[in-house]
């Protein structure tokens, strides 16, 4: 036997000071109750390090644990047996080992080792590190027999990059197998923070999180990152790189992984690392093989950073840093092969309708013509309403403009993308130029229809007015289209429904809304399906069926969160519509909590007039209701800026009317409101309400209501009542129940002013009757100047007539009073704010306050923001102090001064 290497009987001496991993050590302690423990992971996962820590831990517990590091020479069974004997016997046994094991056949050598182990009185642990090196004939069978025949006090812990086969299935059935994999060996956030902190640089928690995500907790990558920190690498570069310097990582991967593979397997790994997800078919495609699935199974077992995705093992992926290194290596060493493989992958994905992957690989191949073909064959603009906007944007960004202009569906995709980005001016210019170029061109009927669909969608985004005859023409077009062209049918149906809704044809809007949803579902576009939920909810609210609208939006919100995230564009739009309903229920703080993030998000993404109007004007009314008039005007100014930027004339007009409404509602002076109405051209806008198809129906209705209020406050009752009669006729005909609440409130005031008490009571009762079962409160609060006489009278006998009506009237009275106090006595708190402040002064946290008064923590948070603003503070401690000094809350001065953190 050659000279023995004593260093193999212990962990490497160069390991140095390692991060202590107590959670993983606790997991390894379970090895003492299992016959066999396998620690299997690719290179760089810290297998040796953690086993060395665990061995030290066992020594302190008086558990005998022997160590043997295996090398390639140990694939010789006789050599391995001698090392095993020496490891078991310990120091000073070298002289006896040859006599015991020399030239013994495997069975006899096995008996000798088993007998040696029988002499161990207490627990005995044999740790074999780097088992993947000892893969010679007979080694696996010998170890399997040793594990099976060793005395009961023996435990075997084996570390390997490959997955060994040692009869562990039988041990697993007997619950005697413990497996520790790369998933267990990944660094936790706390461990990563400890390692990176040793470099002497402070990183923010978010930066540590990004590094951890990028490296997937791969210990060697984190160690290289720490090394880069010590070398003074810039923080931004470090976070982007997250694996140490490129040279360090490349050297490690080459030496420890790539160069250890057989040539055939190395070529497979390099080629297949081009893909984010691998299947056996893709291995065959890129490598010219027919045994792709078997290759993947072998690669997974051989520890080359390949793991299965999902329990069914139908897809695999490489570690992202490993894959990136291999892609860069291939592109640098053989750019022709790199491009050819990318093109082959692009074709494969395109044939199977996996457009995102096909586009990505076509871009990497640098093949503009193939990229254009893939995008156009997949539908071009059709991909965007299917939720693939990012894919289209990436693809078009790579293509020369001249090439795009030769492909009509790509031109339409460019127009549609500009719409979604809010660049309506650019979209209009591009579409009109395209329409001129194709006016005399020979195009298929299907393509002509698609051009019309995109043009109509652009007109809808621009909020261009349409007549009733235009909508009937769209209905006729629907009947001519192929029944299986679900995308085109869905788009036309949805835009038709939106225009019917905007024009006030509520029942007529419902049918195409539901039809659009069915078409979207037919081709699996949940993204577009969600928009039909928004439209259905808007229709229900306009009909005065707010509870149904609330249910529709709640279900939509759940699907949005599950599929798109709670801070996606869809979530922001849904939040705006939900905030409007919450506001009308007088849950102002809840509404503002939603708008706090939703409104800024919407301003950065695409939107349409309806959602912008809801968001801006709900927020403005809520702020004004809290006495924050300057902030309310700022919101209206933001609405005007968005209207100008996105060329939304209707939003601009609605902003003018909203300003007039705020002046009326909050009693800034009749002259100021009349002046603002004149500047906004209220008379001309209100006159449109009498037209069958006004330019903008929502503008006409809002202007008409504002003019009625001004006339009533000015004492011009005759024209006000005549205009209300016209509005009532229109609302009755269209089933606009929500509008009827406003009409009846104002009509009650007008009748009472004219001495028509019975008619006044009837109108007010009608308003209450529509509102009370839908919990619609805020219209009465905002119209308190018109409501108060009727409300006072109703309160006198309302409770005796109908218990539910009586309870609702009490809610109205309380809300009206709270709002009046809030506006007329700035600096004082409304009832809800006072309750929150009182509990704050008692030392309660936000969560405790929410639990005590039955509201959400977010609502508490926004109520605190409101009262902080009113007393001019920004911190909880200061709020308590100021409240005590001013006597705002009785007894506040005796409350605890130390407040819990937010």
N, C-alpha and C positions, 0 to 999 in steps of 0.2 A: 504494500500500500504506500502511496506517495505520502509525503509529509502532511500531517494534519494541520488544518487552519484553525487555530484556537479562537479567532474572532467570530467564527460562525456560531459559537455557543452563547452569544449575547447580542443585543441590539447594536446597531452601528454606533461607534463612539462619536461620530461627527454630528449626531442629531441635535445636540445643544439644548437650549432652553425651549421647551415646547409649550404651547397653549394647553392649559389643563382643561379637559373636556369631561366634566363630572357626569353629565347626562349620559354620554356614551359609555363612560366607565361603569355607571350603574347598569346599563344594558349588558355590558360584558360580564358583570357579576352573575348574570343568569347562566353563564357557561358552566358554573359550578354545579348546576342541577341538570345539565344536558350532557349526553355522551359525546356528541360532536357539535362543534361550533364552526361554521364557515364564515370567514370575513372575506367577501369577494367584491372587488371593485377594480376599475381601471387604474392605471398609474396615476400617482399624484393625489390620491384620496386619503393619505395618512394612515394606511393600514399598519405599517411598521411602528409609526409614532404612537398610536393609541394602544397597541399591544405592549409596547415598552412601558407606557404609563401604567397599564393594568398589571404587568408583571411586578412592578415596584409596589403597587397596592397590595398584591397577594403576599409579597414578602413581609409586609407589615402585619398581615393577618396570620402569619406562620403557615401559609399554604405553599407547599413546594411546587414551583413552576420552573420547568427547564425549557430552554430556547434552542432552536436549531434553524439557522438561515440556510436555505437550500440554493444550490447553484446548478448550472447546466451539467457539470460533471456528476451530480448526484442522481442523474437519470440512470446511472449504473447501479443496479440493485445492491451489489455487494458493497460498494462504497457507501451507499445510503445506510445499509445495516450497521456498518462500523460506526458511522457518525451517530446513529440512533443509540447504540449501546453506550458510547462515550457521553452523550448528552444525559442519558438516564443515570449512569453511574456517577457522573460529576467529575470534579477535578481529581487528578492523580490516578485515573483509571486507564491511561493510555497503554500501559504495559500489558494489561490483561485483555484489552479489547481484541487485539488480533487473535489471541489464543481462543477466545470465545467465538468469534465470528468468521475467522478466515476459512475460505473454501467450503463453508457449510452450504448445503442446498437451501433454497428459500424456506422450505417448511421447517427445517431444523433451526435456521436462524430465527424464524418467527417464534418457535417454542422457547428458544433461549431468551429472547427479549421479553416474552410474556412471563417467563419464570422470574426474570430480573424485576419486572414490575410487581410481581406478587410479593416481593420483599418490602414494598412500601407500605408502612402502617397507616399513614394518614392520607388525606386527599392529595392527588398527584395530577398535575396539569402539564401536558406536553404541547408546546407551541411550535408549530412549523411555519416559518415565514417564507414567502416567495415560492410557494408550492408549484406555481406555473413553470418554474425552471426544471423541475424533476418529472418530466412527462415520458420517461422511457418505458420500454416493455416491462411488464411485471410490477412496476412501482405502484400503480393504482390498486391492483389486486392484493399486493402485499399490505398496503395501508388499510384497505378495506377489511382484510382478515385481522389485522392487529387491533383495529377499533372494535371489531366484533368479539374478539377473544380476550382482550385485556381484562384485568380484574375490575370489579365494580367501582373501586375508588378512583379509577383513572378517567381523566377528561382530556379530549383532544381538541385543540383550537388551531385551525388551519387558515392561513391567509394566502390569497391567490388572485391574480388578475383574471385568469380563466376560471370557468366554473368546472370544478373537478367532479368526477362521477365515482363515488365511493360507497355506493349502496345506501345513500341517505334516504331513499324513499321508504325503506323499512323502518329506519330510525324516526322519520317524520311521523309515520303511522303510530309509532309508540311514544310520540311526543318527546323524543330524545334528540331532536335536531333544532339548533338555533342558527338562523341565517342573518347576517349583518351585511347589508348591501350599500351601494353608493348613496342611496337615498338616506340611509342612517348616518353615513360618514360626512355628509355635507355640513359645512359650518353653519351654525345658527347666527342670528343677528348679533347676539351678545358675544359669541366667540369671534365673529368677524370684527366687531368693534374693539375687542381686547387685542387682537392681532395687529390691526391697523394703528391702534394707539401707541404701540411699541416703537413706531417709526418717529415719534416725537412731533407729529402733526395732528391738528384737531380737524376732524371732518364732521359736517353736519349729519344728523340722523338720516335725512333724505339722500345725501350723497352715499352714505354707507349702504342704504337700501338699494340704490341704483347699482352700486358695485356688486352687491350680493346677487341681485337679479341677473346681472350680466355674466357673472362667473358661475351662477347656479350653485353657489356654495362650494365650488371645487377648491379644496385646500391649497393645492400647489399654485393655482392662479391667484388666490388671495395672498399667499406668501410672496409671490413675485410682485404683486401690487404693493405690498408693504416695503419690499426692497426698492421699488421705484420711488416710493415716498421718501425713503432715506436718501436716495440719490438726488432729491430735489425736483422731481418731475412736476410740471404745472398741474393744478387740480383739475381743470377742465379736460386736459389731455388724458389725465389719469382715469377719470370717470368714463371717458369715451373708450379708452383702451382696456381698462379693467382686466389685467392679466399680466401686469408687469410690462417691461419693455418688449417690443416685438421680437427682438433678437433673443432675449431670455426665453420667451415662450417657444419660439421656433426651435431653438436649440434643445430645449427640454423634450418637446414632442418628437423631434427627429431622433434623439438619442434613446429615449425611454419607450417610445411606442412604434414609430414608423419603421425604423431600421431593424427592429426585432421581428418584423413580419416576413413571411416568405414572399418572394417577388410577386407571385400570382395574387395573393391576398392583398398585398400592398397596392397593386394596381386597382383592384376592386374598391378598396377603401378610398383611394384618391378620386376615382371617377364618381362614386356614389355620394361622396361628401358634397357634391354640387347641389343636392336636393335637401329641402327642409324636412321632408317626410319620405321614407323609403318603403317600398313594397318589393316582394320577390319579382314582380313583373318589371319594375323599374330597374332592378339590378340586371335582369336579363337584357333590357333595352340598352342600357349604358355600357354593359360589359360584354355583350354578345354571347350570353350564356343561356342555359335552359334550366339551371338548378338554383335560381335566385333565392327561393325561400330557404333552402338548406344553407346557402351561403350566409344569409342573415342570422340564422340560428347559430352558426359556428362563430360568426363575428361577435355576437352578443356574449358567447361563452369565453371568447378569447380576450376580453377586456380591452376593447379599442374604443371606448367611450360611446358605444352604441347601446341604446335602451329601447325597449318596446314602449309603444304609446297605447295605453289601455290594456285591460286584462285579456282581450281576445288575441293579442299579439298579431294583429293584421297590419300594423304600421310600426316603423322604427324611426329613430332619429339619432343623429350624432350630437354630442355636446356642442353648443354653438361656438365656443372658442376653438375647439378642435376642428370643426367644420370650416370655420373662417380661415384658419391657418392653411388647411389643405386646399381650399378654393384659391387663395392667394398664391400658393405654391404652384398649382397647376397653371394658373393664368400667366404667371411669370415664366415658367419653364417651357410651356407649350401652348401658346395662345391660339394656335389653329385648332388643336384638339379641344381646348376649352370652349371655343365658340361652337364647334361642331356638336359637342355633347349638349350644350345649352340649347341649340337649335333643335336637336333631337328630342329633348325634354319638352320644349315648347310645343312641338307638333303633337307629342303624346298627350299632353294635358288639354290642348285645344280640341283634339278629336273626342275627348271625353267630357267636354263642356266645362272643364275646370279653368275658367277664364283668368282668374287672378294669377294662378300659377303659370299659365301659358304666357301671359303678358310679362311677368317678371323674368322668365327665362328668355323670352324673345329680346327683352331689353339687354340682358346680360350677354346675349349672343351678338349684340350690335347689328341686328338685321332689321333695318327700318321697314323694308318691304314686307317681310313676314309679320312684323308687329302690326302693321296697318291691316294686313289681311285678317289676322286673328281678331282684332278689334271690330272690323266691319262684319266679318262672318258671325261674330257673337251678337251682333245687333247694334253696335255703335251706341247711339244715344239711349237705346233701350236698357243698357246696363245700369244707367244712373238711377231710374226709379226702382230698379231691382236691388238697390243698396250697394252698388259697386262704383260709386262716385270716385273713390280714391284710386281704383284701378284705372278708370278712364283718364283721370287727371295725370297719373304717372305715364300712361301710354302716350297721350297727346303731347306731353311735355318733351318726349324723346323724338317726336316726328317733325320733319321739316314742314313748314306751313304749305309749301307748294304741293307736297304729297297729300296732305290732309284735304286740300281743295279739290283733288281729283276723285275723292270718295265721298259721295253725298251723305252717307250715314255718319261719317266722321265729322263732317261739317256740322250736321245736326247735333252731334255729341258735343262739339265745341260750344255751340249756342246754348245747349241745355246746361253744360257745365258753368258757363258764365251766369246763367240764371241762378243756379244753386249757390254761386259765390256772391250773389247780390250785385253783380256788375250788369245791371239791366241795360244801361246805355250801350255798352260794348256788345251785349247779346243782340240788341235790336239792330245795330249797324251790321253785324255779321249776318244776321238772318235776312235782312232786306237785300244785302248784296248777293247772297246766295239765291234768293228768290228771283232776282233779276237774271242771274246767270242761267237758271234752270227753267225760266219761263217758256222758252221755245225748245228746250231740250226734249229728247225722246226718253221718257221715264215710265216705269211700270206704274200701274194703278196703285199698287201697294205702297210704292215709294211716295207717290203724290199724296196718299193718305197720311203717311208718316210726316211729311212736310207740313201738312195742315195741322196735325196733332201738335207738333212742336210749336208752330206759330200760334195756335190757340193757347197753349200752355204759357208761352211768353206773354201773350196779351193778358192772361189771367194774373201773372206775376206783376205786370205793369198796372194791373187794376183798370184796364181799359173797359169802358162801359159797353154793354151789349143790350140789344133789344129782345123783347119776347120772341119776335120772329127769328132772331139769330139762334135762340135756344131751341126753337122748334126745328130749325134746320139741322142742328146738331143731333137732335133726336132722330131725324130722318136718316142722317149719316150712320148712326148706330145700327139701324136696321139693314144697312147695305153691307156691313163689314162681315168677314168670315167669323163664324161663331167661336173658332179656336184661337183667334188672335187676341189672347187675353190681355196682353199689355196695352195694345192700342184701345181695345174696348174699355179697359179699366181707366185709362187716362181721359178718354172722352167722357165717360160716365161721371168721373170725379169732377172734372171741370164743369160739366153740365150741372151737377148737383150744387157745386159752389156758387154758380151764377144764379141758379134758382133761389138758393138761400139768401144771397145778397139782395136779390130783387124782392124778397119777401114772400115768395111762393113756397111756403114751408112744407106743406104736405107733398107738393110736387118735387121738392128737393130730396125727400127721404128715399124714394124708390131708386133713383140712380146712385145714391150713396151706398145703399145696400148691394146694388148690382156691381158697383166698382169693387166693393170688398170681396165679393165672390170671385171676380176675375183675378184680383191680386192673390187671393188664396190659391187659385187654380195653378198659378206658376210659382207659388211659394214665396211671395214677397211680403213678409211680415212688416217690414219697414213701411211700405206704402199702405198696407192694411191699417196700420195705426192711425194714419191721417184720416181715414174714413171714420174711425171712432171719434176723432176730434170733431169732424163735421157733424156726425150724428148727435153728439153731445150739444153742439151749438144749436142745432135745430130744436132739440128737446128744450133747451133753456129758453129759446125764443118763444116756444109754445107755452111757456110757463110751467114746464115739467122739470123743475130743477133737480128733484130727487133722482129722476131717471138719468139726467145728465151727470149727476155726481157718481152714480153707480157705473156708468159707462166709462168715465174718466178713471175711476179707481181701478177697474179691471185693466184698462189700457196701461196705467202707470205700473202695475205689477208686471205686465209683460215687457214693458220698456226696461225696467230695472233688471229683470232676469236675462234679457237678450241684448240690450244695448248699453246698460249702465245707468246709474242714478244721476249722472251729470252729463248725459248726452244731449244732443240737440233736441231729440224727441222728448226727453225728460223736461227740458226747459219749456218747450211749447206746452206740454201737458201741465206743467206747473203754473203757467200763466192762466190757462183755462180753469184749473182748479182754484187758483187764487181768486178769480172773479166770483165763483160760486161761494167760496168762503167769505168773501167780503160782503156779498149780498145777504149772507146769514148773520152778518155783524160780527164775524170772527176775524176782526181786522188784523190782529197780531199774527194769527196763523197765515193769513193771506200775505202779509208783508214778509214773513219768514220764508215763504216760497219765492217771492219776487226778489229777495235779497241777492240770490245767485242767478235766478232764471233770467232776469231782465238783462244784466250785463252779458250773459252768455248769448242771449238772442241777438244782441247788437253786433256780435262778432260772427254770426252765422247767417244763413239765408232765412228768409221769412216772408210772410205775406201780410197784407193790410190787416186782416182780421185779428191775427195773433199779436201784431204790434199794437193795434188799438187797445185790445184787452189789457195787455201788459202795461203800457204807459199810463193809460187813464185810470186803471184800477189803482196803481201805485200813487198817482197824483191825488186822487180822491182820498185815499187812505192817509196820506201825509197831511193834506189840508184838514181832514177830520181830527187830526191830532194837534192842530194849531201850527204845523210846520209849513207855513205858506211859501216861504222862500224856496224850500226844497220842492214843494209841489210845482212852482213855476219852473224850476230847473228841469223837472221831469218833462214838462210840456215842451220846454226848449229842446231837450234831447229828442223828443218825438219829431219835432220839426227838422232837426238835423238829419235824422234817419230818413225822413220823407224826402228831403232834398237829395241826399246821397243816393237813395234807391229809386228816385223819380216816382214817388207814390203821392200823387196829387190828393187822393182821397184822405190819406193819413194827415196831410198838411191841413186840409179843411176841417177834419175832425179835431185836430189840435186847437184850431181857432175857436171852435164851438166849445171845447172842453174848458178853455180859459173863461169864456163867458159864463158857463155853468158854475164854475167855482166862485166867480164874483157874485152870482145870484145866490148860491147856496149859503155862502158864509158871510153874507150881509156886508160887503165892502162898500155899499152905497149904490143906490139904483142908477145914479148918473154914470158912475164908472162902468157898470154893467152895460148900460145902453150905449155908451161910447165904444166899448169893446165890440158890441154886437154890430154897430155901424161899420167899424173898421173891418170886421170879418165878413160883411155882406150877408148878414143873417136873413134879411128879407128875401133876397134873391135865391138863396139856398133853400129857404123854407118853401118858397113857391113851387119848387120841384116836386114837393110831396103830392101835389094834385095831379101830376102827370102819370100816365100808365107805366112808362118805362123811363124814369128819371136817370140823369147821368150817374148819380150815386145815391141809391135809395137810403143807405144808412146815414149819409150826410143830410139828406132831405128830412128824414124823421127827427134826427137830433136837432137840426136847426129849427124845425117846426115847434118842437117841445120848448126850446129855449125862447122862441118868440112868444109862445103862449104865456110862459112864466113872466116875461117882461111886461106883457100887456096886463096880466092879472095884477101885478104889483103896481102898475101905473094907473090902475082903475079903468082900463079900457076893456071892460068885460065882454061886450058884444062881439068884437072880432076874435077875442080869445075863445069864447064859447063856440063860435062858428067854426074855428079851426079845429077845436077839439072834436066837434061832431064829424068833421071830415076824417080826422085821424081814427076815430072810433069805428067809422064805417069800414075803413081800410083794414084795421086790426081784426074786427069781427070776421070779415070776409076771409082773411088769411090765417085765422087762428093764432094770432100773435098775442098769447096770454100775458107774456112778460110786459109787453108794451101797454096792455090794457090796465095794468096796475098803475103806471105813471099817468095814463089818461084819466082814470077814475079819481086819483088823488087830486089832480088839478081841477077836474070838473066839480068835485065836491066843494072845493074852495070857491069856485066861481058861482055855483048855485047858492051857496050860503051868503056870499056877498050880495047877490041879487034878491035875497030874502026867500029863496026857494028851498026851505028847510027839508022838506020831504025828499026832493030830488038829491039834495046834498047827502042825506043819510043813505039813500039808495046807492049812490056812486061810491061812498066810502065803504059801505058794506060789501060791495062788489070787489073793491080793491083788497079788502081784508080777506074775503072769501077765497080769492085766487092765491093770496100770499101765505095764509096761515098753515096750510097743509104742506107747503113747500118750504116753510121756514124762511121766507124772503122778508127780511127786516130792513135792510139798508135803504131801499127806495123811500121808505117813510121817514127815516132819519134825515136823509139828504133834502127831502121836501118838507122839513119840519115847519118852515114858515107858512106852508100851505096846509099842513096836517093838523097842527095843534088844536084848532077849534073843533074839528070833527073828532079828534082823538079824545079831547076832554069830555065831549058829550057822550061818546061811545063808552067811556070808562064808567060813567055814572050808572048805566043800566046794562052794559054788555055782559058782565059776569053773571047776572041773574038769568039772562036769556039762554046762554050756551057756555058750558064750562070751558070747552076748548077755545072758543072765541075769547072768553074772558081772560084765559091764561095768555093767549097771544097778544091781546091788548096790553096786558101788564108788561110783557116783554117789550112791546113798542114804546110804551111810556118810559120805561127804565132806560132804554137805549137813546131815545130822544133827549131825555134829561142829561144823561152822561155826556153826550156829544155837545149839548149846549154849554154845560159847565166847562168842558174841555176847551171850547173855543172862546167863550166870553170871559173866562178867568185863567189866562195863560199863566203858567207856573204852578197851577194846582193839578193834581192827578185825578184821572177818572177812577172809578171804583175798582176796576181790575188792577190798575197800576198801584193804587194805594195798598191793596191787599198783598201784591208782590213785594212792595217796599217794606211793608210791615214785617213780613216773614224774613226778608233780607236782613233787617235790623235785629232780628232775633238770632241771627247766626246760621240760617239754613243755606244749604247749597242749592244750585239751580234744580238738580234732580229732586231734592227734598221738597222744594217749593212746588214743583210740577206735581209731585205725588199728593201734597197736602191740598192743593186747590183744583186738581183734576184737569190739568192742561199738559201739553207736551213740553219737554225741555226747550225745544226751539222757540215755542211761544213765550216761555218765561224769558228766554234770552232777548227776544225782540221787545218785550215789554220793558225790560231793564234798559235797553238802548234808548227807548222812548223817554223814560223818566230821567235817565242820566242827561239826555239832551235838554230836558226842561229845566233842570236845576244846574246845568253847566258843569258837570263832572264827567269823568271818564272811567273812574275806578270804583269798585264796590265800597272800599273803606271810606272814600271821600263822600259817597252817597249817604252812608250812615252818619258821618260827621255833620254834613250840611243839613240833613233831615233833623238832627238833634238841635243844631244851632238855630234853625228857623222855626222849629216846632211844627214841622210839616206832618210828622207822625207822632201821635201822643205817646209819651214814654220812651221815645227812641233814644234819648240820652242815656238811659239806664241799661241799654242792651250791650251785649259783648262787643268790644271794639275790634277783635280779631275775626276777620271774615274768611270763610273757606275760599279756595281758589276757584276760578271759573272752570 
